[in-house]
Amino acid sequence: MSIVDALLRSEEPTIRWKVRTRVLGEATDGPTARKLREAIRQSPRVRRLLAARDADGRITNPKQVYAKWHGAHWVLAALADLGYPPGDESLYPLRDQVLRRWLRDVEVPQVQGRYRHCASQQGNALRYLTALGILDGGDARTLTERLVRWQWPDGGWNCDRNPTAQTSSFMETLLPMRGLARHDRAAATRAAEVFLLRRLAWRRADGALVHPDFARLHHPLYWHYDALGGLVGMVEAGTIGDPRCADALDLLESKRLPDGGWPAEKAFTTKAGDPLDWGPTGTGRANEWVTADALAVLAAAGRFRP
């Protein structure tokens, strides 16, 4: 219980909220959870994320909503990941910014009968706008319909226009799967097969890792992929009990540190930098963001019972 106790004493209300609701199984709508989510709303992290809003409630610097990691798209994604309370109308201007970008009419090319599009963009928007409770039914249906229309025969998505590319991309499939989990469970289940057929990180042909980074732990993932992110997606898609998750769960358990936590082994960075500090990176120090997610996944899989 020591690691759980340590996380419950975290200065970050998000960490305490995740542990109480996703590890200890406390009610997500109970008084403690509501109090913590209000603390998240008032936290320095959230204030920093929203400090760039102008008088109209939009983020216009940077101009592009997809600017990493400061644009409106990534700010809303971070708010959803932090557990920002749903239904805040002050976020509508940011919502409208991203919907104007992701719902605009574009011609998505088909190559060899497959749509080639970065569906992680619309998939992430569907995920975070749903989590934030600021997506109306019509826009949710439009995003869902587009993602399902672009879905490849194997269940995922890929933006690679090379005609030889016939397999979905892990990076382009994870976020659409997570977004669809609350809107089209059948489509999300088909997407989960992209990962399950490969045990979340290993090639079908020879059993080798698809990519070395898939076996490393990161936070945040942004649009990238690793085995822990895949397991989080399996929880949301309702497939964490599938036996094909076992190897990824074993890998996650093998990375636990002597103090009971898990490290953020590597960070995905850009020249612009993330406006937030997500804790230590390296193999020898626990990162409470990774640790909270790891415990939540293991609890959902029945491998951690505090």
ZIZINOR-V754772 format. One line per field, one symbol per residue. phi: phi as a letter, one per 20 degrees, with the letter a starting at -180 (. if undefined). Layout:
# ZIZINOR-V754772
phi->???
This chain:
# ZIZINOR-V754772
phi->.gffgfffegfeffffffffeddemfffdfffffffffffgefgfffffefefefendddcffffegeddfggfffffffffngffneffegffgffffffedffceefdclmdfdbffffffffffffffemcdffffffffffffffefegeodbbdfefgffcdfegfedffgffffgecbfffffffgfgeffdlmadfffcmfgfbgffedecafeldebbfffffgffffemdfefgfefffffgfffefegeneceefbdeccffmefdednfcqedcfdfffffffffffffemdccf
